[in-house]
Amino acid sequence: MRPRRGIRLLAIAVAGLLLAGCSGLPTSGPPNPGLTIGDDGQEQIFIPTASDPQPGDSPEQIVKGFLEASMTPTSNWDTAQKYLTDGFRGTWKPGSSVTIDESVTTREFTSTVKADDKSAKSAEVHAQFQQVASVDASGAYTGDSGTAKATYKLKREKGGEWRISEASDGIVLDAPTFPRVYQKYTLKYFDPGWKHLVPDVRWFPRRPSMATTIARALISGKPSEWLTPAVRSAFTGDISLAGDAVTVDSSQVATVALSRTAMSASAIDLSRMRTQLESSLAGAGVSEVRFTVDGAPLEAGLVPVDENVVDPGVLVLTDDGFGRILSGDGVEPVGGLTAQIAKMAVPPAAIDVSLDATLAAVQLRDGDVAAISSGEQTALDDRDDLIEPSLDPFGYVWTVPDDAPAMLVAWGSDRGQHPIANAWPGADSISQLRVSADGTRVAAVVSTGSQRTVVVAGIVRGQNSEPVELGAPHTIGEVTGASRGLAWFGSDTLAVISSTPDPVFTTFVIGGPVSAFAAPDGAVAIAGAKTPTGLRVLSSDGSVYAQRGSSWQIAVQSARVLGTRAGY
């Protein structure tokens, strides 16, 4: 009997991750999520360390061991390299891609050579995986559902041991193992006005120091293709890293050596570069960035960025009026909006409030959309079957009929219409739409045939910040059942309330895994927030829920409408 292949565990403390998968999702009973959404606390993660090939391994065992060794990225996947022939070892590129499959238990293998065949000199092993996602060479994550196949060619080397002589570049990881081997980071890019930093999520193999990997990806790489039309980088193509490594000292100060071309950059460009890189490296524990050229310091300041800090208060419309909920269920008026909403002849069904609380986009119960400010109500859109409007940070109100996704319009302060080109091509209908707080991205729930998907697109704006067109839509996940609400929480995650038929709360990292949990019974709306603790869900009985630990708790009762903040 052969000894069982061992797996060692390497423990390191890392930031908590939003894990993939929806296994065990309850379909009835009270909400009881298994994990707290967005918990950023430190947790102990055990990284598996795979074993070397064993004497006498069959071709199938060699392939299985090779795939198992994908979990150990140390020294450019040195353990996995041991399963390869000497000739193939120098050409295989493990970091070029990751295929993420459902589970090691669903993998299927067939070999052209039997395990006890002692005479064969070559073999092929065919593998089949239930793929759920992939990661490319730049670290960009994409959901890819379906069956994936791979062929591994093997040769018997001197000594009689099988080794892999030919295989596709990249590695294969099962979904539970993936977040133990790869970690989420966010590269930061500027919006066109240089006022906001926009995240672009990437996944890189866990290593003792990630600063060099992140810096190289930002300085020499490009934004994700779907995001490119909406953002800009301070790093121009003629500036690059000099040397092989970014050094980080004990005070978490990173020294970044740049090419000599950086010396011709202006002071404002250098400040933008440092701001962009310092924010990107924060996820790797870096507190400060210092530039050098040929070993000499290159002075660079920081530029201010708008963090869109939002009052965490809950906005609701109750019998007492519209406002921010206080302790004891009292309602605090919101600027001049509260009095103006109270005067409305047709009650509101949805209220989206600007970050400075001076403007609101309101959908009336008759379906029309209006803009509300202190002492003024301006009718905007009276088209049939409008979905809830979304107010962007530049004061434009976005509206669209549910059966005509391409008829997307933004309304300016002068009540002027701005048709938005390239809106959701190919989609048959749209049920939800939300513009991000930085104004560079818009998310939506659209349907094509019977398939409902969550998509996001970059926003191209004109000289006056008016929306002109959308970039190519990027699909980030599917929704089962009718969607009831869409919200941003944080800058890179979306939440959707849907029914299947029981309500489900699903989170989508834009460029990461999907997680699903039971939602409160009768959930009909959601309000996003800068942090997960600020998320609120409205039930059909008027209860407003907040997530606390592993359960949903009632925060407010008897609400008619759950208000939202622009960009969330």
Secondary structure, DSSP 4 states (H G I P E B T S, - for coil): -PPPPP-EEEEEEEE-----B-TT---SSS---SS-TT--SEEEEEEEEPPPPPTT--HHHHHHHHHHGGG--HHHHHHHHTTB-HHHHTT--GGG-EEEES-GGG-EEEESS-TT-SS--EEEEEEEEEEEEEE-TT--EEEEEEEEEEEEEEEE-TTS-EEEEE--SSEEEETTTHHHHEEEEEEEEE-TTSS-EEEEEEEEE--S--HHHHHHHHHHS---TTTGGG-B-S--TT--B-SS--EE-TT-EEEEEB-GGGGGS-HHHHHHHHHHHHHHHGGGT--EEEEEETTEEE--------------PPEEEETTEEEEE-TTS-EE--TTHHHHHHT-SS-EEEEEE-TTSSEEEEEETTS-EEEEETTEEEEEE--TTB---EE-TTSPEEE-BTT-TT--EEE-TT--EEE-BS-STT-SEEEEEEE-TTSSEEEEEEEETTEEEEEEEEEEE-TTS-EEEE---EEEEEE-S-EEEEEEETTTEEEEEEESSSEEEEEEETTS-EEEEEPPTTEEEEE-BSSGGG-EEEETTS-EEEEETTEEEEEE-S-SEE-EETT-
